[in-house]
Amino acid sequence: MSLDTEYRAERMGEADYTCQAGAAELKARIEAYWRARGHDVQVMLIEAPFTQAIRAARYDVRSELLNGLPRPRRDA
């Protein structure tokens, strides 16, 4: 799977991971990173409602990672 997606930052050095395309790219990058290291992690995109303070809707990226690391496997 390629890490390239339809999302491209318009300005050099800046990325908007709160828009749908940017959040989807971040999700794919996190999943690919851990998959390459032998872990399957669940990453979800959560659509947040319009916020007057930032005058936009946003997408949150949430995962099952614990302190940034995959949870230990439970072998039954």
PDB file of N, CA, C and O in Angstrom:
ATOM      1  N   MET A   1       0.844  -1.183   0.000  1.00  0.00           N
ATOM      2  CA  MET A   1       0.000   0.000   0.000  1.00  0.00           C
ATOM      3  C   MET A   1       0.882   1.237   0.000  1.00  0.00           C
ATOM      4  O   MET A   1       1.816   1.347   0.795  1.00  0.00           O
ATOM      5  N   SER A   2       0.591   2.132  -0.865  1.00  0.00           N
ATOM      6  CA  SER A   2       1.348   3.372  -0.940  1.00  0.00           C
ATOM      7  C   SER A   2       0.861   4.335   0.129  1.00  0.00           C
ATOM      8  O   SER A   2      -0.332   4.398   0.428  1.00  0.00           O
ATOM      9  N   LEU A   3       1.793   5.082   0.701  1.00  0.00           N
ATOM     10  CA  LEU A   3       1.412   6.070   1.695  1.00  0.00           C
ATOM     11  C   LEU A   3       0.923   7.348   1.042  1.00  0.00           C
ATOM     12  O   LEU A   3       0.404   8.235   1.720  1.00  0.00           O
ATOM     13  N   ASP A   4       1.085   7.452  -0.287  1.00  0.00           N
ATOM     14  CA  ASP A   4       0.593   8.634  -0.995  1.00  0.00           C
ATOM     15  C   ASP A   4      -0.915   8.525  -1.135  1.00  0.00           C
ATOM     16  O   ASP A   4      -1.439   7.489  -1.544  1.00  0.00           O
ATOM     17  N   THR A   5      -1.601   9.595  -0.796  1.00  0.00           N
ATOM     18  CA  THR A   5      -3.048   9.650  -0.966  1.00  0.00           C
ATOM     19  C   THR A   5      -3.383  10.907  -1.734  1.00  0.00           C
ATOM     20  O   THR A   5      -2.488  11.630  -2.172  1.00  0.00           O
ATOM     21  N   GLU A   6      -4.652  11.168  -1.897  1.00  0.00           N
ATOM     22  CA  GLU A   6      -5.086  12.345  -2.641  1.00  0.00           C
ATOM     23  C   GLU A   6      -4.739  13.646  -1.926  1.00  0.00           C
ATOM     24  O   GLU A   6      -4.734  14.711  -2.543  1.00  0.00           O
ATOM     25  N   TYR A   7      -4.448  13.567  -0.629  1.00  0.00           N
ATOM     26  CA  TYR A   7      -4.187  14.782   0.150  1.00  0.00           C
ATOM     27  C   TYR A   7      -2.766  15.273  -0.076  1.00  0.00           C
ATOM     28  O   TYR A   7      -1.819  14.489  -0.010  1.00  0.00           O
ATOM     29  N   ARG A   8      -2.616  16.529  -0.336  1.00  0.00           N
ATOM     30  CA  ARG A   8      -1.309  17.186  -0.437  1.00  0.00           C
ATOM     31  C   ARG A   8      -1.401  18.528   0.281  1.00  0.00           C
ATOM     32  O   ARG A   8      -2.358  19.274   0.072  1.00  0.00           O
ATOM     33  N   ALA A   9      -0.435  18.839   1.110  1.00  0.00           N
ATOM     34  CA  ALA A   9      -0.411  20.140   1.782  1.00  0.00           C
ATOM     35  C   ALA A   9      -0.155  21.213   0.744  1.00  0.00           C
ATOM     36  O   ALA A   9       0.739  21.080  -0.092  1.00  0.00           O
ATOM     37  N   GLU A  10      -0.940  22.275   0.800  1.00  0.00           N
ATOM     38  CA  GLU A  10      -0.795  23.367  -0.157  1.00  0.00           C
ATOM     39  C   GLU A  10       0.465  24.171   0.098  1.00  0.00           C
ATOM     40  O   GLU A  10       1.077  24.691  -0.835  1.00  0.00           O
ATOM     41  N   ARG A  11       0.851  24.273   1.356  1.00  0.00           N
ATOM     42  CA  ARG A  11       2.033  25.063   1.703  1.00  0.00           C
ATOM     43  C   ARG A  11       3.134  24.149   2.182  1.00  0.00           C
ATOM     44  O   ARG A  11       2.883  23.173   2.888  1.00  0.00           O
ATOM     45  N   MET A  12       4.354  24.467   1.796  1.00  0.00           N
ATOM     46  CA  MET A  12       5.499  23.633   2.193  1.00  0.00           C
ATOM     47  C   MET A  12       5.614  23.581   3.714  1.00  0.00           C
ATOM     48  O   MET A  12       5.509  24.609   4.383  1.00  0.00           O
ATOM     49  N   GLY A  13       5.827  22.394   4.255  1.00  0.00           N
ATOM     50  CA  GLY A  13       6.059  22.244   5.672  1.00  0.00           C
ATOM     51  C   GLY A  13       4.817  22.254   6.541  1.00  0.00           C
ATOM     52  O   GLY A  13       4.920  22.066   7.753  1.00  0.00           O
ATOM     53  N   GLU A  14       3.654  22.467   5.962  1.00  0.00           N
ATOM     54  CA  GLU A  14       2.430  22.491   6.750  1.00  0.00           C
ATOM     55  C   GLU A  14       1.485  21.398   6.254  1.00  0.00           C
ATOM     56  O   GLU A  14       1.337  21.194   5.049  1.00  0.00           O
ATOM     57  N   ALA A  15       0.862  20.715   7.172  1.00  0.00           N
ATOM     58  CA  ALA A  15      -0.108  19.692   6.823  1.00  0.00           C
ATOM     59  C   ALA A  15      -1.332  19.877   7.704  1.00  0.00           C
ATOM     60  O   ALA A  15      -1.208  20.185   8.889  1.00  0.00           O
ATOM     61  N   ASP A  16      -2.502  19.692   7.133  1.00  0.00           N
ATOM     62  CA  ASP A  16      -3.745  19.808   7.882  1.00  0.00           C
ATOM     63  C   ASP A  16      -4.312  18.413   8.076  1.00  0.00           C
ATOM     64  O   ASP A  16      -4.964  17.873   7.182  1.00  0.00           O
ATOM     65  N   TYR A  17      -4.067  17.832   9.230  1.00  0.00           N
ATOM     66  CA  TYR A  17      -4.563  16.499   9.520  1.00  0.00           C
ATOM     67  C   TYR A  17      -5.942  16.532  10.157  1.00  0.00           C
ATOM     68  O   TYR A  17      -6.426  15.505  10.634  1.00  0.00           O
ATOM     69  N   THR A  18      -6.585  17.703  10.173  1.00  0.00           N
ATOM     70  CA  THR A  18      -7.924  17.786  10.735  1.00  0.00           C
ATOM     71  C   THR A  18      -9.002  17.740   9.658  1.00  0.00           C
ATOM     72  O   THR A  18     -10.172  17.528   9.977  1.00  0.00           O
ATOM     73  N   CYS A  19      -8.635  17.934   8.386  1.00  0.00           N
ATOM     74  CA  CYS A  19      -9.617  17.795   7.308  1.00  0.00           C
ATOM     75  C   CYS A  19      -9.752  16.309   6.976  1.00  0.00           C
ATOM     76  O   CYS A  19      -8.915  15.505   7.385  1.00  0.00           O
ATOM     77  N   GLN A  20     -10.780  15.947   6.249  1.00  0.00           N
ATOM     78  CA  GLN A  20     -11.042  14.534   5.981  1.00  0.00           C
ATOM     79  C   GLN A  20      -9.889  13.863   5.243  1.00  0.00           C
ATOM     80  O   GLN A  20      -9.473  12.769   5.624  1.00  0.00           O
ATOM     81  N   ALA A  21      -9.367  14.491   4.203  1.00  0.00           N
ATOM     82  CA  ALA A  21      -8.284  13.885   3.426  1.00  0.00           C
ATOM     83  C   ALA A  21      -7.001  13.777   4.250  1.00  0.00           C
ATOM     84  O   ALA A  21      -6.302  12.766   4.183  1.00  0.00           O
ATOM     85  N   GLY A  22      -6.696  14.804   5.016  1.00  0.00           N
ATOM     86  CA  GLY A  22      -5.492  14.774   5.839  1.00  0.00           C
ATOM     87  C   GLY A  22      -5.579  13.743   6.946  1.00  0.00           C
ATOM     88  O   GLY A  22      -4.606  13.043   7.222  1.00  0.00           O
ATOM     89  N   ALA A  23      -6.745  13.643   7.586  1.00  0.00           N
ATOM     90  CA  ALA A  23      -6.945  12.650   8.642  1.00  0.00           C
ATOM     91  C   ALA A  23      -6.862  11.239   8.072  1.00  0.00           C
ATOM     92  O   ALA A  23      -6.311  10.343   8.712  1.00  0.00           O
ATOM     93  N   ALA A  24      -7.404  11.033   6.872  1.00  0.00           N
ATOM     94  CA  ALA A  24      -7.333   9.715   6.236  1.00  0.00           C
ATOM     95  C   ALA A  24      -5.881   9.351   5.919  1.00  0.00           C
ATOM     96  O   ALA A  24      -5.486   8.193   6.051  1.00  0.00           O
ATOM     97  N   GLU A  25      -5.089  10.340   5.500  1.00  0.00           N
ATOM     98  CA  GLU A  25      -3.672  10.091   5.228  1.00  0.00           C
ATOM     99  C   GLU A  25      -2.942   9.712   6.512  1.00  0.00           C
ATOM    100  O   GLU A  25      -2.156   8.765   6.522  1.00  0.00           O
ATOM    101  N   LEU A  26      -3.194  10.438   7.585  1.00  0.00           N
ATOM    102  CA  LEU A  26      -2.551  10.144   8.857  1.00  0.00           C
ATOM    103  C   LEU A  26      -2.936   8.754   9.347  1.00  0.00           C
ATOM    104  O   LEU A  26      -2.082   8.013   9.833  1.00  0.00           O
ATOM    105  N   LYS A  27      -4.202   8.395   9.225  1.00  0.00           N
ATOM    106  CA  LYS A  27      -4.686   7.065   9.601  1.00  0.00           C
ATOM    107  C   LYS A  27      -3.930   5.990   8.846  1.00  0.00           C
ATOM    108  O   LYS A  27      -3.465   5.019   9.444  1.00  0.00           O
ATOM    109  N   ALA A  28      -3.801   6.154   7.528  1.00  0.00           N
ATOM    110  CA  ALA A  28      -3.097   5.177   6.697  1.00  0.00           C
ATOM    111  C   ALA A  28      -1.623   5.077   7.084  1.00  0.00           C
ATOM    112  O   ALA A  28      -1.062   3.981   7.106  1.00  0.00           O
ATOM    113  N   ARG A  29      -1.001   6.199   7.386  1.00  0.00           N
ATOM    114  CA  ARG A  29       0.410   6.199   7.759  1.00  0.00           C
ATOM    115  C   ARG A  29       0.638   5.485   9.093  1.00  0.00           C
ATOM    116  O   ARG A  29       1.603   4.735   9.239  1.00  0.00           O
ATOM    117  N   ILE A  30      -0.247   5.717  10.061  1.00  0.00           N
ATOM    118  CA  ILE A  30      -0.114   5.046  11.359  1.00  0.00           C
ATOM    119  C   ILE A  30      -0.293   3.545  11.197  1.00  0.00           C
ATOM    120  O   ILE A  30       0.499   2.763  11.723  1.00  0.00           O
ATOM    121  N   GLU A  31      -1.330   3.138  10.469  1.00  0.00           N
ATOM    122  CA  GLU A  31      -1.580   1.708  10.259  1.00  0.00           C
ATOM    123  C   GLU A  31      -0.424   1.045   9.523  1.00  0.00           C
ATOM    124  O   GLU A  31      -0.006  -0.051   9.897  1.00  0.00           O
ATOM    125  N   ALA A  32       0.101   1.690   8.483  1.00  0.00           N
ATOM    126  CA  ALA A  32       1.214   1.126   7.716  1.00  0.00           C
ATOM    127  C   ALA A  32       2.475   1.005   8.566  1.00  0.00           C
ATOM    128  O   ALA A  32       3.205   0.018   8.467  1.00  0.00           O
ATOM    129  N   TYR A  33       2.727   2.004   9.397  1.00  0.00           N
ATOM    130  CA  TYR A  33       3.902   1.983  10.268  1.00  0.00           C
ATOM    131  C   TYR A  33       3.879   0.752  11.170  1.00  0.00           C
ATOM    132  O   TYR A  33       4.863   0.017  11.248  1.00  0.00           O
ATOM    133  N   TRP A  34       2.759   0.531  11.847  1.00  0.00           N
ATOM    134  CA  TRP A  34       2.691  -0.590  12.777  1.00  0.00           C
ATOM    135  C   TRP A  34       2.553  -1.929  12.061  1.00  0.00           C
ATOM    136  O   TRP A  34       3.032  -2.944  12.565  1.00  0.00           O
ATOM    137  N   ARG A  35       1.906  -1.952  10.893  1.00  0.00           N
ATOM    138  CA  ARG A  35       1.806  -3.190  10.118  1.00  0.00           C
ATOM    139  C   ARG A  35       3.198  -3.665   9.699  1.00  0.00           C
ATOM    140  O   ARG A  35       3.488  -4.861   9.730  1.00  0.00           O
ATOM    141  N   ALA A  36       4.055  -2.720   9.306  1.00  0.00           N
ATOM    142  CA  ALA A  36       5.425  -3.062   8.903  1.00  0.00           C
ATOM    143  C   ALA A  36       6.230  -3.632  10.065  1.00  0.00           C
ATOM    144  O   ALA A  36       7.248  -4.290   9.849  1.00  0.00           O
ATOM    145  N   ARG A  37       5.788  -3.389  11.282  1.00  0.00           N
ATOM    146  CA  ARG A  37       6.466  -3.894  12.471  1.00  0.00           C
ATOM    147  C   ARG A  37       5.741  -5.077  13.099  1.00  0.00           C
ATOM    148  O   ARG A  37       6.040  -5.475  14.225  1.00  0.00           O
ATOM    149  N   GLY A  38       4.786  -5.635  12.360  1.00  0.00           N
ATOM    150  CA  GLY A  38       4.114  -6.853  12.804  1.00  0.00           C
ATOM    151  C   GLY A  38       2.937  -6.662  13.726  1.00  0.00           C
ATOM    152  O   GLY A  38       2.537  -7.603  14.411  1.00  0.00           O
ATOM    153  N   HIS A  39       2.366  -5.468  13.765  1.00  0.00           N
ATOM    154  CA  HIS A  39       1.216  -5.206  14.639  1.00  0.00           C
ATOM    155  C   HIS A  39       0.034  -4.738  13.808  1.00  0.00           C
ATOM    156  O   HIS A  39       0.193  -3.968  12.860  1.00  0.00           O
ATOM    157  N   ASP A  40      -1.144  -5.204  14.168  1.00  0.00           N
ATOM    158  CA  ASP A  40      -2.376  -4.696  13.573  1.00  0.00           C
ATOM    159  C   ASP A  40      -3.028  -3.783  14.599  1.00  0.00           C
ATOM    160  O   ASP A  40      -3.497  -4.239  15.642  1.00  0.00           O
ATOM    161  N   VAL A  41      -3.052  -2.503  14.298  1.00  0.00           N
ATOM    162  CA  VAL A  41      -3.675  -1.544  15.215  1.00  0.00           C
ATOM    163  C   VAL A  41      -4.929  -0.977  14.567  1.00  0.00           C
ATOM    164  O   VAL A  41      -5.011  -0.843  13.346  1.00  0.00           O
ATOM    165  N   GLN A  42      -5.883  -0.655  15.391  1.00  0.00           N
ATOM    166  CA  GLN A  42      -7.125  -0.088  14.909  1.00  0.00           C
ATOM    167  C   GLN A  42      -7.065   1.424  15.051  1.00  0.00           C
ATOM    168  O   GLN A  42      -6.850   1.949  16.144  1.00  0.00           O
ATOM    169  N   VAL A  43      -7.257   2.122  13.931  1.00  0.00           N
ATOM    170  CA  VAL A  43      -7.266   3.575  13.915  1.00  0.00           C
ATOM    171  C   VAL A  43      -8.611   4.007  13.336  1.00  0.00           C
ATOM    172  O   VAL A  43      -9.041   3.474  12.313  1.00  0.00           O
ATOM    173  N   MET A  44      -9.267   4.951  13.970  1.00  0.00           N
ATOM    174  CA  MET A  44     -10.590   5.393  13.541  1.00  0.00           C
ATOM    175  C   MET A  44     -10.584   6.885  13.251  1.00  0.00           C
ATOM    176  O   MET A  44      -9.855   7.655  13.876  1.00  0.00           O
ATOM    177  N   LEU A  45     -11.411   7.274  12.291  1.00  0.00           N
ATOM    178  CA  LEU A  45     -11.642   8.690  12.020  1.00  0.00           C
ATOM    179  C   LEU A  45     -12.992   9.047  12.618  1.00  0.00           C
ATOM    180  O   LEU A  45     -14.002   8.407  12.325  1.00  0.00           O
ATOM    181  N   ILE A  46     -12.999  10.052  13.442  1.00  0.00           N
ATOM    182  CA  ILE A  46     -14.223  10.503  14.099  1.00  0.00           C
ATOM    183  C   ILE A  46     -14.540  11.903  13.589  1.00  0.00           C
ATOM    184  O   ILE A  46     -13.744  12.829  13.748  1.00  0.00           O
ATOM    185  N   GLU A  47     -15.714  12.049  12.975  1.00  0.00           N
ATOM    186  CA  GLU A  47     -16.113  13.360  12.485  1.00  0.00           C
ATOM    187  C   GLU A  47     -16.667  14.184  13.633  1.00  0.00           C
ATOM    188  O   GLU A  47     -17.649  13.807  14.273  1.00  0.00           O
ATOM    189  N   ALA A  48     -16.028  15.304  13.881  1.00  0.00           N
ATOM    190  CA  ALA A  48     -16.470  16.203  14.948  1.00  0.00           C
ATOM    191  C   ALA A  48     -17.397  17.256  14.347  1.00  0.00           C
ATOM    192  O   ALA A  48     -17.254  17.606  13.175  1.00  0.00           O
ATOM    193  N   PRO A  49     -18.324  17.755  15.116  1.00  0.00           N
ATOM    194  CA  PRO A  49     -19.252  18.764  14.587  1.00  0.00           C
ATOM    195  C   PRO A  49     -18.557  20.101  14.333  1.00  0.00           C
ATOM    196  O   PRO A  49     -17.430  20.331  14.771  1.00  0.00           O
ATOM    197  N   PHE A  50     -19.249  20.959  13.626  1.00  0.00           N
ATOM    198  CA  PHE A  50     -18.756  22.304  13.358  1.00  0.00           C
ATOM    199  C   PHE A  50     -18.462  23.000  14.677  1.00  0.00           C
ATOM    200  O   PHE A  50     -19.261  22.944  15.611  1.00  0.00           O
ATOM    201  N   THR A  51     -17.314  23.652  14.745  1.00  0.00           N
ATOM    202  CA  THR A  51     -16.910  24.373  15.944  1.00  0.00           C
ATOM    203  C   THR A  51     -16.802  25.854  15.621  1.00  0.00           C
ATOM    204  O   THR A  51     -16.048  26.245  14.730  1.00  0.00           O
ATOM    205  N   GLN A  52     -17.541  26.667  16.334  1.00  0.00           N
ATOM    206  CA  GLN A  52     -17.536  28.100  16.076  1.00  0.00           C
ATOM    207  C   GLN A  52     -16.154  28.710  16.308  1.00  0.00           C
ATOM    208  O   GLN A  52     -15.756  29.633  15.598  1.00  0.00           O
ATOM    209  N   ALA A  53     -15.425  28.200  17.299  1.00  0.00           N
ATOM    210  CA  ALA A  53     -14.115  28.762  17.631  1.00  0.00           C
ATOM    211  C   ALA A  53     -13.130  28.655  16.464  1.00  0.00           C
ATOM    212  O   ALA A  53     -12.379  29.595  16.203  1.00  0.00           O
ATOM    213  N   ILE A  54     -13.127  27.532  15.769  1.00  0.00           N
ATOM    214  CA  ILE A  54     -12.214  27.385  14.631  1.00  0.00           C
ATOM    215  C   ILE A  54     -12.928  27.582  13.298  1.00  0.00           C
ATOM    216  O   ILE A  54     -12.310  27.538  12.235  1.00  0.00           O
ATOM    217  N   ARG A  55     -14.238  27.799  13.373  1.00  0.00           N
ATOM    218  CA  ARG A  55     -15.078  28.069  12.208  1.00  0.00           C
ATOM    219  C   ARG A  55     -14.968  26.977  11.139  1.00  0.00           C
ATOM    220  O   ARG A  55     -14.909  27.256   9.941  1.00  0.00           O
ATOM    221  N   ALA A  56     -14.944  25.745  11.601  1.00  0.00           N
ATOM    222  CA  ALA A  56     -14.850  24.624  10.673  1.00  0.00           C
ATOM    223  C   ALA A  56     -15.234  23.333  11.392  1.00  0.00           C
ATOM    224  O   ALA A  56     -15.237  23.262  12.620  1.00  0.00           O
ATOM    225  N   ALA A  57     -15.551  22.333  10.607  1.00  0.00           N
ATOM    226  CA  ALA A  57     -15.710  20.984  11.137  1.00  0.00           C
ATOM    227  C   ALA A  57     -14.326  20.347  11.089  1.00  0.00           C
ATOM    228  O   ALA A  57     -13.441  20.827  10.380  1.00  0.00           O
ATOM    229  N   ARG A  58     -14.146  19.290  11.828  1.00  0.00           N
ATOM    230  CA  ARG A  58     -12.832  18.645  11.820  1.00  0.00           C
ATOM    231  C   ARG A  58     -12.998  17.140  11.958  1.00  0.00           C
ATOM    232  O   ARG A  58     -14.075  16.644  12.288  1.00  0.00           O
ATOM    233  N   TYR A  59     -11.922  16.433  11.700  1.00  0.00           N
ATOM    234  CA  TYR A  59     -11.880  14.986  11.885  1.00  0.00           C
ATOM    235  C   TYR A  59     -10.814  14.676  12.915  1.00  0.00           C
ATOM    236  O   TYR A  59      -9.699  15.192  12.840  1.00  0.00           O
ATOM    237  N   ASP A  60     -11.154  13.834  13.874  1.00  0.00           N
ATOM    238  CA  ASP A  60     -10.204  13.391  14.889  1.00  0.00           C
ATOM    239  C   ASP A  60      -9.702  12.011  14.503  1.00  0.00           C
ATOM    240  O   ASP A  60     -10.457  11.200  13.968  1.00  0.00           O
ATOM    241  N   VAL A  61      -8.438  11.744  14.770  1.00  0.00           N
ATOM    242  CA  VAL A  61      -7.841  10.435  14.530  1.00  0.00           C
ATOM    243  C   VAL A  61      -7.644   9.791  15.894  1.00  0.00           C
ATOM    244  O   VAL A  61      -6.915  10.311  16.738  1.00  0.00           O
ATOM    245  N   ARG A  62      -8.299   8.658  16.103  1.00  0.00           N
ATOM    246  CA  ARG A  62      -8.211   7.964  17.387  1.00  0.00           C
ATOM    247  C   ARG A  62      -7.750   6.538  17.142  1.00  0.00           C
ATOM    248  O   ARG A  62      -8.049   5.944  16.106  1.00  0.00           O
ATOM    249  N   SER A  63      -7.027   6.002  18.096  1.00  0.00           N
ATOM    250  CA  SER A  63      -6.521   4.640  17.930  1.00  0.00           C
ATOM    251  C   SER A  63      -6.614   3.877  19.239  1.00  0.00           C
ATOM    252  O   SER A  63      -6.952   4.428  20.287  1.00  0.00           O
ATOM    253  N   GLU A  64      -6.306   2.599  19.145  1.00  0.00           N
ATOM    254  CA  GLU A  64      -6.270   1.757  20.329  1.00  0.00           C
ATOM    255  C   GLU A  64      -4.862   1.708  20.932  1.00  0.00           C
ATOM    256  O   GLU A  64      -4.610   0.919  21.843  1.00  0.00           O
ATOM    257  N   LEU A  65      -3.955   2.532  20.440  1.00  0.00           N
ATOM    258  CA  LEU A  65      -2.599   2.562  20.979  1.00  0.00           C
ATOM    259  C   LEU A  65      -2.636   3.010  22.438  1.00  0.00           C
ATOM    260  O   LEU A  65      -3.479   3.817  22.829  1.00  0.00           O
ATOM    261  N   LEU A  66      -1.736   2.489  23.216  1.00  0.00           N
ATOM    262  CA  LEU A  66      -1.643   2.828  24.629  1.00  0.00           C
ATOM    263  C   LEU A  66      -0.293   3.499  24.847  1.00  0.00           C
ATOM    264  O   LEU A  66       0.749   2.858  24.710  1.00  0.00           O
ATOM    265  N   ASN A  67      -0.308   4.778  25.184  1.00  0.00           N
ATOM    266  CA  ASN A  67       0.922   5.566  25.309  1.00  0.00           C
ATOM    267  C   ASN A  67       1.745   5.525  24.021  1.00  0.00           C
ATOM    268  O   ASN A  67       2.975   5.530  24.060  1.00  0.00           O
ATOM    269  N   GLY A  68       1.051   5.483  22.878  1.00  0.00           N
ATOM    270  CA  GLY A  68       1.711   5.502  21.574  1.00  0.00           C
ATOM    271  C   GLY A  68       2.221   4.158  21.107  1.00  0.00           C
ATOM    272  O   GLY A  68       2.856   4.076  20.056  1.00  0.00           O
ATOM    273  N   LEU A  69       1.961   3.097  21.862  1.00  0.00           N
ATOM    274  CA  LEU A  69       2.437   1.768  21.500  1.00  0.00           C
ATOM    275  C   LEU A  69       1.266   0.801  21.387  1.00  0.00           C
ATOM    276  O   LEU A  69       0.236   0.991  22.034  1.00  0.00           O
ATOM    277  N   PRO A  70       1.420  -0.251  20.555  1.00  0.00           N
ATOM    278  CA  PRO A  70       0.344  -1.255  20.468  1.00  0.00           C
ATOM    279  C   PRO A  70       0.144  -1.938  21.810  1.00  0.00           C
ATOM    280  O   PRO A  70       1.082  -2.106  22.590  1.00  0.00           O
ATOM    281  N   ARG A  71      -1.085  -2.324  22.057  1.00  0.00           N
ATOM    282  CA  ARG A  71      -1.382  -3.062  23.289  1.00  0.00           C
ATOM    283  C   ARG A  71      -0.771  -4.463  23.202  1.00  0.00           C
ATOM    284  O   ARG A  71      -0.669  -5.032  22.115  1.00  0.00           O
ATOM    285  N   PRO A  72      -0.366  -5.016  24.348  1.00  0.00           N
ATOM    286  CA  PRO A  72       0.177  -6.384  24.327  1.00  0.00           C
ATOM    287  C   PRO A  72      -0.874  -7.370  23.823  1.00  0.00           C
ATOM    288  O   PRO A  72      -2.061  -7.235  24.117  1.00  0.00           O
ATOM    289  N   ARG A  73      -0.425  -8.345  23.073  1.00  0.00           N
ATOM    290  CA  ARG A  73      -1.351  -9.377  22.568  1.00  0.00           C
ATOM    291  C   ARG A  73      -1.727 -10.323  23.682  1.00  0.00           C
ATOM    292  O   ARG A  73      -0.912 -10.686  24.530  1.00  0.00           O
ATOM    293  N   ARG A  74      -2.987 -10.708  23.653  1.00  0.00           N
ATOM    294  CA  ARG A  74      -3.460 -11.718  24.611  1.00  0.00           C
ATOM    295  C   ARG A  74      -3.603 -13.033  23.870  1.00  0.00           C
ATOM    296  O   ARG A  74      -4.533 -13.196  23.080  1.00  0.00           O
ATOM    297  N   ASP A  75      -2.713 -13.960  24.106  1.00  0.00           N
ATOM    298  CA  ASP A  75      -2.806 -15.277  23.466  1.00  0.00           C
ATOM    299  C   ASP A  75      -3.588 -16.194  24.376  1.00  0.00           C
ATOM    300  O   ASP A  75      -3.188 -16.473  25.506  1.00  0.00           O
ATOM    301  N   ALA A  76      -4.716 -16.660  23.859  1.00  0.00           N
ATOM    302  CA  ALA A  76      -5.587 -17.508  24.678  1.00  0.00           C
ATOM    303  C   ALA A  76      -5.230 -18.953  24.540  1.00  0.00           C
ATOM    304  O   ALA A  76      -5.864 -19.807  25.160  1.00  0.00           O
TER     305      ALA A  76
END
